[in-house]
Amino acid sequence: MVGIAEVSMAYSGIKTAIDIVIQIKDAPLKKAEMNLKLIGLMNALADVKSSTAKFQALILEKDSEIKELKDALCLEKEMRYEAPYYWRDTESGKEGPFCQKCYDSDKKAIRLQKGCIEGAWECKTCEKEYRDLNYKDVSFTAMAFPGNDPDE
């Protein structure tokens, strides 16, 4: 992370570069002295360039973090709990359903998958199963066939 020390270093590099440019401009210098001053100038500018790259990386990181926080805030405003799961209210309508466990614990909107039975839903991430009001319990009963009925 870029801190006060890096900002001071960048400022110092810029100040050094400006001072060298002023010295070159204002003083009659021999070729060897001029080359030495130019080397100092190039080093100071390289330090500034390095510090600037760190600043750019920090700005990109912060921009990404801000976007994630804005997206999370937007998601939180759109999510609505309607037992046993969440729905997302968007401009295009109601989306979902979403896993209650995944959203409550990790703030992740994980879409539920329909089960084999009407009203049954499953989260493929946490493997939690849900049943809504449309769920119909399907019980299998033994059927008697002619010739194998125990009551005959």
C-alpha positions as CSV (number, residue, x, y, z in Angstrom):
1,M,0.0,0.0,0.0
2,V,1.2,3.5,-0.8
3,G,1.7,5.7,2.2
4,I,3.1,9.0,3.3
5,A,6.7,7.9,2.8
6,E,6.0,7.1,-0.9
7,V,4.3,10.4,-1.5
8,S,7.2,12.2,0.1
9,M,9.6,10.2,-2.0
10,A,7.8,11.2,-5.2
11,Y,7.7,14.8,-4.2
12,S,11.4,14.7,-3.3
13,G,12.2,13.2,-6.8
14,I,10.2,15.9,-8.5
15,K,11.9,18.6,-6.5
16,T,15.4,17.1,-7.3
17,A,14.6,17.0,-11.0
18,I,13.4,20.6,-11.0
19,D,16.6,21.7,-9.1
20,I,18.8,19.9,-11.6
21,V,17.0,21.5,-14.5
22,I,17.5,25.0,-12.9
23,Q,21.2,24.3,-12.4
24,I,21.7,23.2,-16.0
25,K,19.7,26.2,-17.3
26,D,21.4,28.8,-15.2
27,A,25.1,27.7,-15.0
28,P,27.7,27.4,-17.7
29,L,28.8,23.7,-17.4
30,K,31.4,21.6,-18.9
31,K,30.3,18.6,-20.9
32,A,31.3,16.1,-18.0
33,E,29.4,18.2,-15.5
34,M,26.4,18.4,-17.8
35,N,26.4,14.6,-18.3
36,L,26.6,14.1,-14.5
37,K,23.7,16.5,-13.9
38,L,21.7,14.7,-16.7
39,I,22.3,11.3,-15.1
40,G,21.0,12.8,-11.8
41,L,18.0,14.1,-13.6
42,M,17.2,10.8,-15.2
43,N,17.5,9.0,-11.8
44,A,15.2,11.5,-10.2
45,L,12.6,11.1,-13.0
46,A,12.9,7.3,-12.8
47,D,12.0,7.5,-9.1
48,V,9.0,9.7,-9.9
49,K,7.9,7.3,-12.6
50,S,8.1,4.4,-10.1
51,S,6.1,6.3,-7.5
52,T,3.5,7.2,-10.0
53,A,3.1,3.6,-11.0
54,K,2.5,2.7,-7.4
55,F,-0.1,5.5,-7.1
56,Q,-1.9,4.2,-10.3
57,A,-2.0,0.7,-8.9
58,L,-3.4,2.0,-5.6
59,I,-6.1,4.0,-7.4
60,L,-7.1,1.0,-9.5
61,E,-7.3,-1.2,-6.4
62,K,-9.4,1.4,-4.6
63,D,-11.7,1.9,-7.6
64,S,-12.3,-1.9,-7.7
65,E,-13.0,-2.0,-4.0
66,I,-15.5,0.9,-4.4
67,K,-17.2,-0.9,-7.2
68,E,-17.6,-4.1,-5.2
69,L,-19.0,-2.1,-2.2
70,K,-21.5,-0.3,-4.5
71,D,-22.6,-3.5,-6.1
72,A,-23.0,-5.1,-2.7
73,L,-25.1,-2.2,-1.5
74,C,-27.2,-2.3,-4.6
75,L,-27.8,-6.0,-4.2
76,E,-28.8,-5.6,-0.6
77,K,-31.4,-3.0,-1.6
78,E,-32.8,-5.4,-4.3
79,M,-33.0,-8.6,-2.2
80,R,-36.2,-9.4,-0.5
81,Y,-36.8,-12.4,1.8
82,E,-40.0,-14.3,1.1
83,A,-39.9,-17.6,3.0
84,P,-38.2,-20.0,2.4
85,Y,-35.8,-18.1,0.1
86,Y,-34.8,-14.7,-1.4
87,W,-36.1,-12.9,-4.4
88,R,-34.3,-10.0,-6.2
89,D,-36.5,-7.1,-7.3
90,T,-35.0,-5.4,-10.4
91,E,-36.2,-3.0,-13.0
92,S,-37.0,-6.0,-15.3
93,G,-39.0,-7.7,-12.6
94,K,-38.7,-10.4,-9.9
95,E,-35.7,-12.7,-10.2
96,G,-34.9,-15.8,-8.3
97,P,-35.4,-17.6,-6.1
98,F,-32.0,-17.3,-4.3
99,C,-30.5,-19.4,-1.5
100,Q,-31.3,-18.0,1.9
101,K,-28.3,-19.6,3.6
102,C,-25.7,-18.4,1.0
103,Y,-27.1,-14.8,1.0
104,D,-27.4,-14.6,4.8
105,S,-23.9,-16.0,5.5
106,D,-21.8,-14.7,2.6
107,K,-24.0,-12.0,0.9
108,K,-23.9,-14.1,-2.3
109,A,-27.0,-14.3,-4.5
110,I,-26.9,-17.9,-5.5
111,R,-29.8,-18.9,-7.8
112,L,-31.6,-22.0,-6.7
113,Q,-32.2,-24.9,-9.1
114,K,-35.6,-26.7,-9.5
115,G,-35.8,-30.1,-8.0
116,C,-37.5,-33.1,-9.5
117,I,-40.6,-32.5,-7.5
118,E,-42.8,-29.4,-7.9
119,G,-42.0,-26.9,-5.2
120,A,-38.6,-28.4,-4.3
121,W,-35.5,-26.3,-4.8
122,E,-31.8,-26.9,-4.3
123,C,-28.7,-24.8,-3.9
124,K,-25.8,-26.3,-5.8
125,T,-23.3,-24.2,-3.8
126,C,-24.2,-25.1,-0.2
127,E,-26.4,-28.1,-1.1
128,K,-29.3,-26.8,1.0
129,E,-32.7,-28.0,-0.1
130,Y,-35.9,-25.8,0.1
131,R,-39.6,-26.6,-0.2
132,D,-42.1,-23.9,-1.0
133,L,-45.9,-23.9,-0.7
134,N,-46.2,-25.7,-4.0
135,Y,-44.3,-28.7,-2.7
136,K,-46.3,-32.0,-2.9
137,D,-44.9,-34.9,-0.9
138,V,-44.6,-37.9,-3.2
139,S,-44.9,-41.1,-1.2
140,F,-44.6,-44.5,-2.8
141,T,-46.9,-47.1,-1.6
142,A,-46.7,-50.8,-2.3
143,M,-49.2,-52.0,-4.8
144,A,-50.7,-55.4,-4.7
145,F,-50.7,-57.4,-7.9
146,P,-52.9,-60.4,-8.6
147,G,-51.2,-63.4,-7.2
148,N,-48.9,-61.6,-4.7
149,D,-51.5,-59.9,-2.5
150,P,-50.8,-61.0,1.1
151,D,-54.5,-60.7,2.0
152,E,-55.6,-63.3,-0.5
